[in-house]
């Protein structure tokens, strides 16, 4: 299990699929300039060689600026590029060891729990470092994703000791309701990386967690 102070706090940026590595890094840099300290690399449509190239480039970029770098779905890729952690979904987790917290797991491990508190409780017992619930709202990234109610976030914060992340269709107008549940972080793709000003959007999201101040 990851034993250092948890980095799961504030805006959890998730990359969109962008084949152009230079363009991807440029957008990521804008997010980092806006205060992002936690970045997940997710690229479902790219070939393995391109994913490796991009993951290595982003890992170096993040390491140079004190940003925690997490790889979606692929523990081997996360270890190869010396990422902070790996995030696993329903089918990814099925291939993992029974326990996440044994000595050979040096990566931070996050688990997608969709709309299931029971799944989150089981993940915590197995040594997961954080859990994510959602889709909280209709998501352009995953339009068919299972929806989770806001009440689930509140219940999870009451019953779990590990950080709780909300994901799916989250935009700035949703933030007041989300932070009232006590969650630790929001995972965002489109509302961040499709924003006209990525840096400003990152600042506004993080401001809800006291991580930065909104600038006029």
C-alpha positions as CSV (number, residue, x, y, z in Angstrom):
1,X,0.0,0.0,0.0
2,X,1.1,3.5,-0.7
3,X,2.3,4.8,2.7
4,X,3.1,8.5,2.2
5,X,0.5,11.2,2.8
6,X,-2.2,10.7,0.2
7,X,-2.0,13.0,-2.8
8,X,-5.7,12.5,-3.6
9,X,-6.9,16.0,-3.0
10,X,-8.6,18.7,-5.2
11,X,-8.7,18.5,-8.9
12,X,-7.8,15.1,-10.3
13,X,-7.1,15.8,-14.0
14,X,-7.6,12.9,-16.5
15,X,-6.1,13.2,-20.0
16,X,-8.2,13.1,-23.2
17,X,-7.2,10.9,-26.1
18,X,-4.8,13.1,-28.1
19,X,-2.4,11.3,-30.5
20,X,-0.1,14.3,-30.8
21,X,2.2,14.0,-27.8
22,X,3.4,17.6,-28.0
23,X,-0.1,18.9,-28.0
24,X,-1.1,16.7,-25.1
25,X,1.9,17.9,-23.0
26,X,1.0,21.5,-23.8
27,X,-2.5,21.0,-22.5
28,X,-1.2,19.2,-19.4
29,X,1.2,22.0,-18.8
30,X,-1.6,24.5,-18.8
31,X,-3.4,22.4,-16.2
32,X,-0.3,22.2,-14.1
33,X,0.1,25.9,-14.3
34,X,-3.5,26.1,-12.9
35,X,-2.5,24.1,-9.8
36,X,-3.1,20.5,-10.8
37,X,-1.0,18.2,-8.6
38,X,-2.7,14.9,-9.7
39,X,-2.8,13.7,-13.3
40,X,-4.1,10.4,-14.7
41,X,-3.1,9.2,-18.1
42,X,-5.9,7.5,-19.9
43,X,-5.7,6.7,-23.6
44,X,-8.1,4.0,-24.7
45,X,-7.8,4.5,-28.5
46,X,-4.0,4.6,-28.9
47,X,-1.7,1.8,-29.9
48,X,0.6,0.4,-27.1
49,X,3.8,2.0,-28.6
50,X,2.1,5.5,-28.6
51,X,0.8,4.9,-25.1
52,X,4.3,4.1,-23.8
53,X,5.8,7.1,-25.5
54,X,3.2,9.5,-24.1
55,X,3.2,7.9,-20.6
56,X,7.0,8.3,-20.4
57,X,6.8,11.9,-21.6
58,X,4.0,12.8,-19.1
59,X,5.7,11.0,-16.3
60,X,8.9,13.0,-16.8
61,X,6.9,16.3,-17.1
62,X,5.0,15.6,-13.9
63,X,8.0,14.4,-11.9
64,X,9.9,17.6,-12.8
65,X,7.0,19.7,-11.3
66,X,6.0,17.7,-8.3
67,X,2.8,16.3,-9.9
68,X,1.6,12.8,-9.0
69,X,1.2,10.7,-12.1
70,X,-1.3,7.8,-12.3
71,X,-1.8,5.4,-15.2
72,X,-5.2,4.1,-16.1
73,X,-5.7,0.3,-16.4
74,X,-2.1,-0.7,-16.9
75,X,0.1,-1.6,-13.9
76,X,3.0,-2.6,-16.2
77,X,3.0,0.7,-18.0
78,X,2.7,2.5,-14.6
79,X,5.8,0.7,-13.3
80,X,7.7,1.1,-16.5
81,X,7.4,4.9,-16.4
82,X,7.8,5.1,-12.6
83,X,4.3,6.5,-12.1
84,X,2.9,7.3,-8.6
85,X,0.1,4.9,-9.1
86,X,-2.4,3.0,-11.2
87,X,-6.2,3.3,-11.4
88,X,-8.2,0.1,-12.0
89,X,-11.7,-0.5,-13.3
90,X,-14.0,-3.5,-12.9
91,X,-12.3,-5.7,-15.4
92,X,-8.8,-4.5,-14.7
93,X,-9.2,-5.4,-11.0
94,X,-10.1,-8.9,-11.8
95,X,-6.6,-9.6,-13.1
96,X,-5.0,-8.2,-9.9
97,X,-3.7,-10.0,-6.8
98,X,-6.2,-10.7,-4.1
99,X,-4.6,-8.0,-1.9
100,X,-3.5,-4.6,-3.1
101,X,-1.4,-3.9,0.0
102,X,1.2,-6.6,-0.1
103,X,4.9,-5.8,-0.3
104,X,5.3,-6.1,-4.0
105,X,2.7,-3.4,-4.7
106,X,4.7,-0.1,-4.5
107,X,2.2,1.8,-6.6
108,X,-0.8,3.8,-5.2
109,X,-3.9,1.9,-6.3
110,X,-7.2,3.5,-7.1
111,X,-10.4,1.6,-7.8
112,X,-13.5,2.5,-9.7
113,X,-16.6,1.7,-7.7
114,X,-19.3,3.1,-9.9
115,X,-22.4,3.2,-7.8
116,X,-21.4,0.5,-5.2
117,X,-20.4,1.3,-1.6
118,X,-20.0,-2.4,-1.0
119,X,-17.4,-2.6,-3.8
120,X,-15.6,0.4,-2.2
121,X,-15.6,-1.2,1.2
122,X,-14.2,-4.4,-0.2
123,X,-11.5,-2.4,-2.1
124,X,-10.5,-0.6,1.1
125,X,-10.2,-4.0,2.9
126,X,-7.9,-5.3,0.1
127,X,-5.6,-2.3,0.5
128,X,-6.8,0.2,-2.1
129,X,-5.5,3.7,-1.6
130,X,-8.6,5.5,-2.9
131,X,-11.9,4.8,-4.5
132,X,-13.8,6.7,-7.2
133,X,-17.6,6.8,-7.7
134,X,-19.6,7.8,-10.8
135,X,-20.6,8.8,-13.3
136,X,-22.1,11.5,-11.1
137,X,-23.6,13.3,-14.1
138,X,-24.1,12.6,-17.8
139,X,-20.6,12.2,-19.2
140,X,-19.4,13.0,-22.7
141,X,-16.5,10.7,-22.2
142,X,-18.6,7.7,-21.1
143,X,-22.2,8.4,-22.1
144,X,-23.4,4.9,-21.1
145,X,-21.7,4.9,-17.7
146,X,-23.5,3.8,-14.6
147,X,-24.9,6.8,-12.7
148,X,-24.2,7.3,-9.0
149,X,-26.3,9.6,-6.6
150,X,-24.7,12.4,-4.5
151,X,-25.9,10.6,-1.4
152,X,-23.5,7.8,-2.1
153,X,-20.6,10.2,-1.8
154,X,-21.8,11.3,1.6
155,X,-22.3,7.7,2.8
156,X,-18.8,6.8,1.5
157,X,-17.1,9.6,3.4
158,X,-18.9,8.5,6.6
159,X,-17.9,4.8,6.2
160,X,-14.5,4.8,4.5
161,X,-11.1,5.9,5.8
162,X,-9.5,6.2,2.4
163,X,-10.0,9.2,0.0
164,X,-13.2,9.4,-2.1
165,X,-13.2,10.8,-5.6
166,X,-16.2,11.8,-7.7
167,X,-16.0,11.3,-11.5
168,X,-18.2,11.7,-14.6
169,X,-19.7,14.7,-16.3
170,X,-18.5,17.1,-13.6
171,X,-18.5,20.8,-14.4
172,X,-18.0,23.9,-12.3
173,X,-21.7,24.4,-11.6
174,X,-21.8,21.0,-9.9
175,X,-19.0,21.8,-7.5
176,X,-21.1,23.4,-4.7
177,X,-23.2,20.2,-4.3
178,X,-20.2,17.9,-4.6
179,X,-18.0,19.5,-2.0
180,X,-20.8,19.5,0.5
181,X,-20.6,15.7,0.5
182,X,-17.1,16.0,1.9
183,X,-15.3,14.3,-1.0
184,X,-11.5,14.6,-1.4
185,X,-11.3,15.1,-5.1
186,X,-13.1,15.4,-8.4
187,X,-11.8,13.7,-11.5
188,X,-12.4,15.8,-14.7
189,X,-11.6,15.4,-18.4
190,X,-13.8,17.5,-20.7
191,X,-14.6,20.4,-18.4
192,X,-10.9,20.9,-17.9
193,X,-9.1,20.0,-21.2
194,X,-11.9,21.4,-23.5
195,X,-12.1,24.6,-21.6
196,X,-11.2,27.8,-23.5
197,X,-8.6,28.6,-20.7
198,X,-7.4,25.3,-19.2
199,X,-5.3,27.1,-16.6
200,X,-8.2,29.2,-15.3
201,X,-10.5,26.2,-15.2
202,X,-8.0,24.3,-13.1
203,X,-7.7,27.2,-10.7
204,X,-11.5,27.4,-10.3
205,X,-11.9,23.7,-9.7
206,X,-9.1,23.6,-7.1
207,X,-10.4,26.7,-5.4
208,X,-13.3,24.6,-4.1
209,X,-10.9,22.6,-2.1
210,X,-8.8,25.5,-0.9
211,X,-5.9,24.4,-3.1
212,X,-5.6,27.7,-5.0
213,X,-7.3,31.0,-5.3
214,X,-9.5,32.0,-8.2
215,X,-7.8,34.9,-10.0
216,X,-9.8,37.5,-11.8
